[in-house]
Amino acid sequence: MKTKRILALDAFRGFTVALMILVNNPGSWGFMYSPLKHAEWQGCTPTDLVFPFFLFVVGVASFFSFKKLDFQLNMQTFWKLLRRALLIFFIGFMLNLYPLFDTKEPITFENIFGTLEKVRIFGVLQRIACAYFIGIFICLLLKSTKKIATAGIALMLIFWGILFAYNPDKPYDKKENACRAVDLIIPGETHTYKGYSRTLDVENFNFSVIDETHFKVQPADNTNIDLKYLSFASVADYKLDKNIHDNYILYTLTPRENITTENASTKAITQLSAARETLAFDPEGLLGAMSAAATVIFGFLIGRLINFYSENKEKLCLHLLLLGTFSVFVGMFWGQWFIISKPLWTGSYVLYAGGLAMIILAFFIWLMDVKCCNQKYFRPLIAFGSNPLFLFVMSGVIAKTMAFAYFNIANTSLKEWIYSNIYKGIVNPTFGSMLYAISFIIVMWIFAEILYRKKIYIKV
């Protein structure tokens, strides 16, 4: 028997998917408005809310999905849960693997195997799969609202304890944290995301002038630094090339135009103010799935609340608003000791983002079910929310394809050419970058609308 779709939930889910596409597809990563960037490590921007909102909706939708099976944890429901989690994980992995080869090099078995040796294992869809499986398994196993809520709190507290047990002095340190330690073992450094970095003061290093165009950099005593991931920003007058040795880096200076080499090394060192160490850290790694599962549990319990007040939407909105506000303040309060951090997916972040998700969901229910606003105003969001995973994957495939070196105009990728020649000059590069992302959303909405009109719902 088909269940009636909850349009307010579809609209909220569509709102979330549209935001995911927006923040993932700027015209240029170098030109973005601050709200469209992730907080570097601690704190929460609007962009940092997108992913937990989606996991929250996964939890809500799962309540109604397993309601048809009477929430029984038997072999049928277990295999349904496991099959879906594995399929979502596999799709995410294949999205990371795409296009299977370095598009700037010839298509050879050597290049393909080279990609396999360094492909990132985890990612957004993989985090969804892990958190979904852990969270919903707990919900089906415990059944009772109190027990499920207790389990969600326990997951956050256990995760907090693991971080402190691993590094009691600096549990949230970028480099020395439990999440990174696990990912360096499973799946290993070569398969881990390397988009994070930390800034290091020059006091952490010893500089030695070798000659006019060479100087040596060694870490100071008791400084744990991976030299292969260390880099200095190029100084104004010189280009830096490095040659890594066992315990030092030998830098070679190339003077820029009209610059002499006289005392070049000494001059370059005086211009260095900081170094950056790139870290192998995965914000969607294995250990963080534990606390991310709490976000799914959060959503499942709200699904139960929605079902309980299905005939009284005004009271439902009031409860969602009160619970959401309470959760936000508890998250902010807890954040004084357990930092709000998306990369670590801390418990305070779970409560803060989950509370805001409840408030926004209450807003959609109030507009669509209490005030009965015309659904045509929400049609684009409902269309996005009806096929969320398919549209997210499709947007990733299109974006990667447009960045291929094989699809280029005037020796630049199709994406770069479109941004540079159409969008970049509109007002300013940052505004143009945002317009490019909005245009990308419109293209994806066309696909979403076609599927919705034909009542095609691609489920995983």
C-alpha positions in Angstrom: 0.0 0.0 0.0 1.3 3.4 -1.0 1.8 6.0 1.8 0.8 9.6 1.2 3.8 11.8 0.8 4.3 14.5 3.4 4.7 17.5 1.2 6.1 19.8 3.9 8.9 17.2 4.5 9.5 17.0 0.8 9.8 20.8 0.6 12.2 20.9 3.5 14.3 18.1 2.0 14.2 19.9 -1.4 15.3 23.1 0.3 18.2 21.2 1.8 19.2 19.5 -1.5 19.1 22.9 -3.3 21.4 24.3 -0.7 23.8 21.4 -1.0 24.0 21.9 -4.8 24.4 25.7 -4.3 27.4 25.4 -1.9 29.0 22.6 -3.8 29.0 24.4 -7.2 30.4 27.9 -7.1 31.8 29.4 -10.2 35.2 29.6 -8.5 36.2 28.3 -5.1 38.4 31.3 -4.8 35.5 33.7 -4.9 32.7 32.9 -2.4 30.6 34.8 0.0 31.4 33.9 3.7 27.9 32.3 4.4 28.6 29.9 1.5 31.8 28.7 3.0 32.3 26.1 5.8 33.7 27.3 9.1 37.3 26.4 9.0 37.2 24.2 12.1 35.1 25.6 14.9 31.8 27.4 14.6 28.8 27.1 12.2 27.9 28.9 9.0 24.7 28.4 7.0 26.7 26.0 4.8 27.5 23.9 7.8 23.8 23.3 8.5 23.1 21.7 5.1 24.5 18.3 5.8 22.9 17.8 9.3 19.6 19.0 7.9 19.7 16.3 5.3 20.6 13.6 7.8 17.8 14.9 10.1 15.4 14.4 7.2 16.7 10.9 6.6 15.8 10.1 10.1 12.3 11.6 9.8 11.6 9.8 6.5 12.9 6.5 7.9 10.3 6.6 10.6 7.5 6.6 8.1 9.3 4.1 5.9 9.7 1.5 8.7 6.3 2.4 10.1 4.9 0.3 7.3 6.9 -2.7 8.7 5.7 -2.0 12.2 9.2 -1.1 13.2 10.1 -4.8 13.6 13.8 -5.6 13.6 13.8 -9.0 11.8 15.8 -10.4 8.9 13.6 -8.6 6.4 14.0 -5.2 7.9 17.7 -5.8 8.7 18.5 -6.7 5.2 16.5 -3.8 3.9 18.5 -1.5 6.1 21.8 -3.0 5.3 21.2 -3.2 1.5 20.2 0.5 1.4 23.2 1.6 3.4 25.6 -0.5 1.3 24.1 0.8 -1.9 24.3 4.5 -0.9 27.9 3.9 0.3 28.8 2.3 -3.0 27.2 5.1 -5.1 29.2 7.6 -3.0 32.4 5.7 -3.6 31.8 5.5 -7.3 31.2 9.3 -7.4 34.6 9.8 -5.8 36.1 7.4 -8.3 34.6 9.1 -11.3 36.1 9.6 -13.9 38.3 6.6 -13.1 41.4 8.3 -14.7 43.3 11.5 -14.7 41.6 13.5 -17.4 44.9 15.4 -18.1 46.6 12.1 -19.0 46.0 9.4 -21.6 43.4 6.8 -20.7 45.6 3.8 -19.7 45.4 1.0 -17.2 48.3 2.5 -15.3 46.4 5.8 -14.8 43.2 3.9 -13.8 45.1 1.9 -11.2 46.8 5.0 -10.0 43.4 6.5 -9.3 42.3 3.4 -7.4 45.4 3.6 -5.2 44.6 7.1 -4.0 40.8 7.4 -4.3 39.0 8.8 -1.3 37.0 6.1 0.5 34.6 8.3 2.5 32.4 11.2 1.5 28.9 12.8 1.9 27.0 9.8 0.7 29.2 7.4 2.6 28.6 9.4 5.8 24.8 9.2 5.1 25.0 5.5 4.6 26.9 4.8 7.9 24.9 7.2 10.0 21.6 5.9 8.5 22.5 2.3 9.3 23.7 2.9 12.9 21.0 5.3 13.7 18.0 3.4 12.3 19.3 0.1 13.6 19.3 1.5 17.1 15.8 2.9 16.7 14.4 -0.4 15.5 16.3 -2.3 18.2 15.2 -0.2 21.1 11.7 0.9 19.9 10.9 2.9 23.1 11.1 6.7 22.6 13.0 7.1 26.0 15.4 4.3 25.1 16.1 5.7 21.7 16.6 9.2 23.0 19.0 7.8 25.7 20.9 6.0 23.0 21.3 9.2 21.0 22.6 11.1 24.0 24.9 8.2 24.8 26.4 8.2 21.3 27.3 11.9 21.7 28.8 11.4 25.2 30.8 8.3 24.2 32.1 10.2 21.1 33.1 13.1 23.4 34.8 10.7 25.8 36.8 9.1 22.9 38.1 12.5 21.8 39.2 13.3 25.4 40.7 9.8 25.9 42.8 10.1 22.8 44.2 13.6 23.5 43.2 14.8 27.0 45.1 18.1 26.7 43.8 19.1 23.2 40.9 16.8 22.3 39.8 19.1 19.3 43.3 19.7 17.9 43.3 19.6 14.1 46.2 17.2 13.8 46.1 15.1 17.0 42.4 14.1 17.3 40.8 10.6 17.5 38.8 11.0 14.3 42.0 11.6 12.3 43.8 8.8 14.1 41.2 6.3 13.1 41.1 7.4 9.4 44.9 7.2 9.2 44.4 3.5 9.9 41.1 2.9 8.2 41.1 3.6 5.3 44.7 4.9 5.5 46.3 8.2 4.6 46.3 7.7 0.8 42.5 7.3 0.8 41.7 10.2 3.1 40.6 13.7 2.2 43.4 16.2 2.4 41.5 19.5 2.3 42.3 20.7 5.8 45.4 22.6 7.0 46.8 24.3 10.0 48.8 27.5 10.2 52.2 27.3 11.9 54.3 30.2 13.2 57.8 30.7 11.9 59.0 30.2 15.5 58.4 26.5 14.9 61.3 26.4 12.5 65.0 26.9 12.2 66.2 28.7 9.0 69.7 28.4 7.5 71.0 30.3 4.5 72.9 28.0 2.2 73.7 30.5 -0.6 72.0 33.4 -2.3 69.2 31.2 -3.9 68.9 28.4 -1.4 67.9 28.1 2.2 67.1 25.3 4.6 64.1 24.8 6.9 64.1 22.4 9.8 61.3 22.0 12.4 62.2 23.2 15.9 62.7 20.7 18.6 59.6 18.9 19.8 57.6 20.1 16.8 55.6 17.3 15.2 55.4 18.4 11.5 55.0 16.3 8.4 57.5 17.9 6.0 55.9 16.5 2.9 52.7 18.4 3.8 54.5 21.6 4.7 54.3 24.7 2.5 55.2 28.4 2.7 53.2 30.9 0.8 55.3 32.2 -2.1 57.0 35.5 -1.1 56.4 38.6 -3.1 59.7 38.6 -5.1 60.5 34.9 -5.4 59.0 31.6 -6.4 59.8 28.7 -3.9 60.6 25.2 -5.0 61.2 22.6 -2.3 63.3 19.4 -2.1 62.4 17.3 0.9 65.0 15.4 2.9 64.8 13.3 6.1 64.6 16.2 8.6 64.7 19.4 6.5 63.5 21.0 3.3 65.9 22.7 0.9 64.1 25.6 -0.8 65.3 26.9 -4.2 64.5 30.5 -5.0 63.6 31.7 -8.5 63.6 35.5 -8.6 60.7 37.2 -10.4 61.2 39.7 -13.2 63.5 42.6 -12.5 64.6 41.0 -9.2 68.3 40.3 -8.5 69.6 37.2 -6.7 71.8 39.2 -4.4 71.1 38.1 -0.8 67.9 36.5 -2.1 67.7 33.8 0.6 68.1 36.3 3.4 65.5 38.6 1.9 63.0 35.8 1.3 63.3 34.5 4.9 62.5 37.9 6.3 59.2 37.9 4.2 58.0 34.6 5.6 55.4 35.0 8.3 53.7 31.6 8.5 53.7 28.1 7.1 50.8 25.8 6.4 50.7 22.1 7.0 48.2 20.2 4.9 46.4 17.5 6.9 45.1 14.1 5.9 41.7 14.5 7.7 38.3 13.4 6.5 35.3 15.4 7.7 33.1 12.4 6.7 35.4 9.8 8.2 34.6 6.6 10.1 34.5 7.6 13.8 32.4 10.7 13.2 29.6 8.5 11.9 28.9 7.6 15.5 27.8 11.1 16.4 26.3 11.7 13.0 24.0 8.7 13.7 22.7 10.8 16.7 21.4 13.3 14.1 19.5 10.5 12.3 18.1 9.4 15.6 17.1 13.0 16.3 15.1 13.0 13.0 13.5 9.6 13.7 12.1 10.8 17.0 10.7 13.9 15.3 9.1 11.7 12.8 7.3 10.0 15.7 6.2 13.4 16.9 4.9 14.3 13.5 2.9 11.1 13.4 1.5 11.6 16.9 0.2 15.1 16.0 -0.8 14.3 12.5 -4.3 15.6 13.1 -3.2 18.7 15.0 -0.6 20.5 12.9 -0.8 23.7 15.0 0.2 21.9 18.1 2.9 20.1 16.2 4.4 23.3 15.0 4.4 24.7 18.5 6.1 21.6 19.9 8.7 21.6 17.1 9.4 25.3 17.7 9.8 24.8 21.5 11.9 21.7 21.2 14.0 23.2 18.4 14.7 26.4 20.4 15.6 24.4 23.5 17.9 22.2 21.5 19.7 25.2 19.9 20.4 26.7 23.3 21.5 23.4 24.8 23.9 23.0 21.9 25.3 26.5 22.3 25.7 26.0 26.1 27.4 22.6 25.6 29.6 24.2 23.0 31.4 26.1 25.7 33.2 22.8 26.5 32.4 20.5 23.5 33.1 22.8 20.6 30.5 23.2 17.8 32.5 21.7 14.9 31.2 20.1 11.6 34.5 18.4 10.7 34.4 16.5 14.0 30.5 16.4 14.1 30.5 17.1 17.8 27.5 16.5 20.1 27.0 20.2 20.5 26.8 20.5 16.7 24.2 17.7 16.6 22.0 19.6 19.0 22.5 23.0 17.5 21.9 22.0 13.9 19.1 19.6 14.9 17.3 22.3 16.7 17.5 24.7 13.8 16.2 21.8 11.5 13.2 21.4 13.7 12.5 25.2 13.6 12.7 25.3 9.8 10.6 22.2 9.4 8.0 23.8 11.7 8.0 26.8 9.4 7.3 24.6 6.3 4.5 22.7 8.1 2.9 25.9 9.4 2.9 27.5 5.9 1.8 24.4 4.0 -0.5 22.6 6.4 -1.7 25.2 8.8 -2.0 28.3 6.6 -2.6 26.2 3.5 -0.5 28.4 1.3 -0.7 27.5 -2.4 1.5 24.6 -3.1 2.7 26.1 -6.4 4.9 28.4 -4.4 6.7 25.3 -3.0 6.7 23.3 -6.2 10.4 23.6 -7.0 11.4 22.5 -3.5 8.9 19.6 -3.6 10.4 18.5 -6.9 13.9 18.6 -5.5 12.8 16.8 -2.4 11.1 14.0 -4.3 14.4 12.6 -5.7 17.1 14.0 -3.4 19.8 11.4 -3.7 19.5 11.0 -7.5 19.7 14.8 -8.0 22.7 15.1 -5.6 24.6 12.4 -7.5 23.6 13.8 -10.9 24.8 17.3 -9.9 28.1 15.8 -8.8 28.6 13.9 -12.1 27.7 17.0 -14.2 30.0 19.2 -12.2 32.9 16.8 -12.5 32.3 16.3 -16.3 32.3 20.0 -16.9 35.7 20.2 -15.1 37.2 17.5 -17.4 40.3 18.5 -19.4 38.8 16.6 -22.4 35.8 19.0 -22.5 37.6 22.3 -22.9 37.4 25.6 -24.8 40.6 27.6 -25.4 42.7 25.3 -23.3 40.5 25.6 -20.2 37.7 23.4 -18.8 34.1 24.0 -19.8 33.3 25.2 -16.3 36.2 27.6 -16.1 35.4 29.0 -19.5 31.7 29.6 -18.7 32.5 31.2 -15.4 35.3 33.4 -16.8 33.5 34.5 -20.0 29.9 34.8 -18.7 29.7 35.2 -15.0 33.0 36.6 -13.6 32.5 40.1 -15.0 28.9 40.5 -13.6 29.3 43.1 -10.8 32.4 41.3 -9.4 33.9 37.8 -9.4 32.3 36.8 -6.1 28.8 37.8 -7.3 29.4 36.0 -10.6 30.5 32.9 -8.7 27.2 32.9 -6.8 25.2 33.4 -10.0 26.9 30.5 -11.6 25.9 28.3 -8.6 22.3 29.6 -8.9 22.3 28.8 -12.6 23.5 25.3 -11.8 20.5 24.9 -9.4 18.1 26.0 -12.1 19.5 23.4 -14.5 19.1 20.7 -11.9 15.6 21.9 -11.1 14.6 21.3 -14.8 15.6 17.6 -14.3 13.8 17.5 -10.9 10.6 19.0 -12.4 10.6 16.5 -15.3 10.8 13.6 -12.9 8.2 15.0 -10.6 5.7 15.7 -13.4 6.1 12.1 -14.6 5.7 10.9 -11.0 9.1 9.1 -11.2 10.6 8.6 -7.8 14.1 7.1 -7.9 14.6 5.3 -4.6 17.8 3.7 -3.3 
